[in-house]
Amino acid sequence: MDGDYSIKDKITFEDHHQYSLADIENIEGNIVTTEKDAVKLALLNKPNIFALKLKTVIDIDELLN
């Protein structure tokens, strides 16, 4: 990605949260979340929800030594 970005605010929810419109209706700007939560939030039909693709890399040698 090109450009400068900054986090304006951070809102956290418990795992397995059932999102409602009330949870996000007062958020200005874009919402960046995990792919898992983006699927749930997509049901609210808002155009400003974006998924952050995460990749986990585990170094087995480092973990075991």
Buried (B, 14 or more C-beta within 10 A) or exposed (E): EEEEEEEEEEEEEEEEEEBEEEBBEEBEEEBEBEEEBBEBBEEBEBEEBEBEEEEEEEEEEEEEE
